[in-house]
Amino acid sequence: MRSDRAGKKKMVKACQGGREKLIHFGAKGYGHNYSSAARKSFRARHKCSTAKDKMTARYWACKHLWAGKGGSTKSSPKSRKGKY
């Protein structure tokens, strides 16, 4: 669901080991998963292959925003220059 925290894009309620926690993740203003180069760069930078703890924002960003084949219609910010 959409986050109610300023500057964050998404929020999930995670449960693990009898604990519940609201986790806010994703930077508002940035697109996500908008190109294969951006996806590859993000996943390497955040070490998504080792993100196993459901109680972290890294896990949810890797799983929810940057996984799959891509196709977000929102592009990268105008201030972001590079290969994306």
C-alpha positions in Angstrom: 0.0 0.0 0.0 1.1 3.6 -0.4 3.1 5.0 2.5 1.9 7.7 4.7 5.5 8.7 5.7 7.0 11.7 3.9 9.5 10.8 1.2 8.6 7.1 1.1 6.7 5.3 -1.7 5.4 2.1 -0.2 4.6 0.5 3.1 4.0 -3.1 4.2 3.1 -4.8 7.5 5.7 -7.5 8.0 5.4 -10.3 10.6 8.2 -12.6 11.6 8.8 -14.6 14.8 5.8 -13.1 16.6 6.8 -9.6 15.8 4.9 -7.1 13.6 6.4 -4.0 12.1 5.3 -1.4 9.6 8.1 -1.0 7.0 8.3 2.1 4.7 10.5 1.8 1.6 11.2 3.3 -1.8 12.2 6.9 -2.4 9.3 9.1 -3.6 10.2 11.0 -6.7 12.3 8.2 -8.2 10.9 5.8 -10.7 11.6 2.1 -10.0 12.5 -0.7 -12.3 12.5 1.6 -15.3 15.3 0.0 -17.3 17.4 -3.1 -17.2 20.6 -1.1 -16.5 19.0 0.7 -13.6 17.6 -2.6 -12.2 21.0 -4.3 -12.5 22.7 -1.4 -10.8 20.3 -1.1 -7.9 20.3 -4.9 -7.3 24.1 -4.9 -7.2 24.4 -1.8 -5.0 21.9 -3.1 -2.4 23.1 -6.8 -2.6 19.5 -8.0 -3.3 20.7 -11.6 -3.7 21.4 -11.7 0.1 18.3 -9.8 1.2 16.5 -12.5 3.3 15.2 -10.6 6.4 11.5 -9.7 5.9 11.8 -7.0 8.6 14.0 -4.7 6.4 13.2 -2.1 3.8 16.0 -3.5 1.6 14.2 -6.9 1.4 10.9 -5.2 0.3 12.5 -2.8 -2.1 14.4 -5.7 -3.8 11.4 -7.9 -3.9 8.6 -5.4 -4.7 10.1 -2.5 -6.6 13.2 -3.9 -8.4 12.4 -7.5 -9.1 11.1 -8.9 -12.4 11.4 -7.8 -15.9 10.7 -4.1 -15.4 8.4 -1.8 -17.2 7.6 1.0 -14.8 6.2 4.0 -16.7 7.9 6.5 -14.4 11.4 7.5 -15.6 14.4 8.5 -13.6 14.5 12.0 -12.2 15.7 14.8 -14.5 18.6 15.5 -12.1 19.9 11.9 -12.5 22.5 11.7 -15.3 24.0 8.6 -16.5 23.2 5.4 -18.4 19.6 5.1 -17.2 
